[in-house]
């Protein structure tokens, strides 16, 4: 069997293969509520064969949304629409995961296809974002309100309550989002965190909030289920968060009961020059895996089955997370199995005739289409 289609066991949960849907914001919710778009979008990737389907960054507070159209889990009414989705994902043999997030200073932004950059004005449905320091992401983003220690405690509690709701909604994997320049990453990075209290300055202080959130979430997440953390391994700028710090942080997170580090990069510095290319982030996942001795996932311009197989076979990561490639082709896992000649993996029975192009399809009348 190929590595890509080997099961992956984390605690008492087993993923059927090493292909995961990376969290991808759809900017299509109202009041944080999932709807038919999310069901079809996520459900089709489960039908396509991904072993793990992680839904988009799901805000733990209303002000923690990246945009007014993001999903949320800050109230109980948001549970049932998500439970509908997890039921369907599991019915297809996949595992449902959720990314719990707070956007911090990058909150209250426009839907990307509107062609507008920066913050949504309060007069048009936006709000004033919050952050570790009163430093805007860029001139088009609003200056955030600096969180005091009391407000930081509220954030920790919001992650805990959201994790409890995620469990009630049927998710089997929870991921704490501490990457891409959002709130928890903002505390990690000296670019966005210029505090002088217990949550800023030294490495120990800058990682404090993430450790508090992770420990609190692990405390309510069942022992038999895995917990992930997504990290940006580097800010890609001098004097920013770096890969040495990421490795040490990964060691601390492992000690708190984290099972996998989902390794990405960038997002805090608006002027970062990122050397994007095929597999450009796998180096970071490999280093964290080796030096922190923890399972890792990798993401970023992974498009070919042989490329994904090579990453796993060479020990760079344990899990392949796909984003844009699964937007282009929800059935990438099926095609990957064909490319790798993996006979243990099959198309859904409803689609199997289409998978064999030499077999004519028949309509309900029995006449070949």
N, C-alpha and C positions, 0 to 999 in steps of 0.2 A: 504493500500500500504506500502511496505517496505520503510525504509529510503533511502536505496541505489538507489531506482528507483523513488524517489521524485524529481521533478524539483528543480533547484536552480536558483533563480533570483538575478542578480547582476546588479544594475542600470536598464537599459531597455532591458537587454539581459537575456534570460532564457535558461539555460542548461537543456536538457531533462532528465538527471539523474545525479547522483553524482559520476560517474566513468569518470576519465580523463586519457588520455595517457600522461605519464610523458615524458618530452623531453629526447630523447635518440639519441646520436650522431651515425651516420651511416658511417662516414668517406668514403663517396662514391661520393662526388661532385668533379667537375673540375672547377676551377676558381670561386668557390662559387655558381655554378649554380645547381639548382635542376634538377633531371632527372627522367627517368622511375622508377628507384629503389625507389626513394622517393615517387612517386605517388602510387606505389603498396604497399609499406610498410605502409604508412600512411592511404591510402585508405582502406586497408583491416581492419584496426582497426576501421575505421568509419563504414564499413559494419558490423563489429562484434558487434556494439552497444554502443561504448564509447560515452558518451555525449559530451566530449570535447577532441579534438585531438590537442596536443601541439607539434609542430615540434621541432626538435633538436635545441640546442644552435646555433643561427644564428649570425655570426660575423658582427659587425657594421663597422669594418675596415678589410682590408686584413691581417694586422698584428695581428688582434685580434682573428684569428682562432686558435682553439686548435691544429688542424693539417692542412696541406695543402689541405686536402680533405674535409674540413668542408663547410657547407652552409654559404652564406653571403648575406648581403643586403647593401653593400657599394656603389652600382651603380644601375642605373635604369634598365640595361639589365637583372638584376636578378629578376625583378618583375614578368614578364609574366610566367616563368616556375613555380613560386610559385602560381600564380593565377590559373593555371591549377589544382593544387592540392586542393586549397581551394574550387573551384567549385565542385569538386567531393565529398569532405568531406561534404559540405552542402547539396548536392543532396541526401546523405544517412541519412539526418536528424541530423547530428552532427554539432558541432561548431568548427571552425578552430582557433587555437591559435598559437602564435609564441613566442619563448623565444629569446630576444635580449641580446647579450652577447659580452664580450671582455675577452679573456683568460689571458691577462697580462703576468706575468712571466711564466705561464704554456702553452704558445703558442708554435707553431712550433714543435710539437711532432709527433712521428710516428703513423701510423695506428696500433692499438693494436694487431692485429693478426699477425703482422710481427715479434713479439717477441723481439723487440728492445725497450729499455727504454731511456728516456731523449729526448734531443733536436735533431731535424733534422739539420744537418750541412747546412750552406749556399750553399756549393758546391753541395748539393743534393736537393736543392729546399726549404730549410728552410730560416729563417731570425732571426735577433736578437730581442728577445722579449723586452717588456717594463714593468715597474712596479712602485709601489710607492717608492721603495728603490732598491738599487743595491744588492739584496739578492736573490740567486738562490733558487728554490724550494728544490733541493737536488743536490748532486755532479754531477749527470748525466745531469742536466738541465743547460742551458746557464745562465750566469749572466745577468739579464735584465738591460736595460738602465733606469735610473731614470727619470720619467716624470717631466718636470718643469711645472710651472703654466700655461704657454702658451699652452703646449701640453695637459694639463688636459682640458683646454677649448675646444681643438679640439676633445677630446674624448666625452665631453658632446654634442657637436654639431653632432658628428657621431651617437650617440644614437637617437637624434631628427630626423635626416634625415632618419635613418633606420626605425623609427616608422612611418614616413610619407609613406615610401615605403611599409611597412607592411600593412598599411591601403589601399593603392592602390592595393595591391595584394589580398585583400579580407578578411584579418584576422579580427576577431571580439574580440579577447582577446590578449592583449600584456602583456608579462611578462618580467620584468627587472631581469636579472640574477646577483644576488649578493651573490652567495653561491659557495661551492665546491672549494674554493681556487682560483677562477678566479679574474679578476682585481678589481671589486668593493668590493669583499670580502677581497682581499689583502689590500685594504685601511682600511677596518674595523678592521683588526686583527693586534695587536702589534707584532705578530710574523713576519709578512711580511712588516709592515709599521713602519719604524724607522725615519720618517721625523721629522724635527724641524720647519716646517712652518705651514701655516694655514690648511694643510691637514694631519697633523700628531701630535702624542703626546696624547692629551686629547681625551676623548670620543667625545666631540663636534667636534673636528677637524677631527677625523678619520671617522665620519659618513658624513662629509660635501659633499664629492663627490657623494655618493649615493643619498643624498637629492637633490643635484643639478641636477643629471641625472633624478631622478624620477619627480621632479617638471617640468623640461623641457619637458619630454616625456608626462606627464599629460597635459601640455599646448597645445600639438598638437594632442593628442588622443581624439576623440570625447567624449563629456560629457555623452552621452548615452551608451558608451561602457566601460567595466571594465578594470582596470589595476591591474595586479598582481606583486608582488615582491617575488623572491625566496631568502630565507636566510638560511644560515647554523646557527643553533641555538647555536652551540658550536664547538670549535676547538678540543675538547676532550683532551686538554693538559693544564697543569697549566700555568697561565699567558697569555693564549690565549683569543680569543673572547669567551664570555660566554652567558648563557641563560638570565641572568639579563639584560645585554646590549641589547640582542635581543628583549626583551619585551619593553624596553624603545624606541628602534629604531622603533619597530612596531607602537607604539603610534604616533611617529613623521611622519611615512609614512602614517598612516591613515589620519592625518591632512592635508597631501598633496593631498589626493584624491585617495589613494590606496584602493582597494576594498577587496583584499584577500592576505594573506601572505602564500606562499607555503613553508612549513617548512621542511628543511632537516638538515644535519649536516656534519661537517668534511670537509676536502679537503685542508686546508692550511698547516697543519703540516705533513710532510712525515713520522714522527715517531709516530703518534698518535695510541693509542691502543683503538679501537672502539668496544664496547660490542655488536656486531651484533647479532640480534635474531628477531623473529617474532614481528613486531610492535615496534621495539626498539626506534623509533623516535616520536611515537604518543604523548609521555609525553610532548614534547616541543610544538607541535601543540596545545595541550589542554591548556597549560599554556599561550601561546600567545593569544589564543582565549578568555580565561577568563580574563586575566589581562589587555590586550590591547583593549579588546572589539572590535575585528575585526574578520571577517571570516578567517578561515585557511584551508589549504589543508595539507594532510599528506601522506608520502611516506616511503617505506622501509620495505621489506619483508612482504608485505601484499599479501597473496596468496589465502585465502579462503573467500567465500561469507559471511559466518557467522562472520568471523573476521571483515570484512569491515562493515557489518551491525552493529556490536557491537560498533565499533569506532564512528559511526554516532549517534547511539541511546544514547550513554553515553556522548555525547557532547564533544568529543575529537577533532573533526574536522567537517568541512562542506563539504569537497570534498576528495575523495579517488583517489590518483594518483598511477597508476600502471606502472611499467617499465618491469622488467624481466618476470613477469608473463604474460604480454601481448605479449612479444616476443615468449614465449612458446605456448601461446594460444590466437590468435587474437580474438577468439569468447568467451573469458572469460565472458563478460557481459551476453551473452545468457545462458551459463551454470550456472552463478550465479543466474539468474532469475529462472531457473529450480530448483536449490538447495533451494532457498528461497520461492518457490511456488508463484512467482510473475506472476500473470496472465495477467497483463497489458502490458507486454513486450513480443514482438514476434520476431521470426527469420525473416530475409528477405524472401519475397515470393519465391525468386529463390532457397532458401535453405530449405524451410519449410518441404519438404518431407524427407530430410535427417535428420531433427531434430526428426522426428517420425520414430523410427527404425523399427516399425512393418509395415510401409507403403513401398511397393516396388517402387524403382525408375524405370522410363521408359526412354529409349533412344528416340531419335528423330523419330525412326521407330515405337515407341509404344511398343516395346518388353521390358519386365522388365529386368533391369540390375542386 
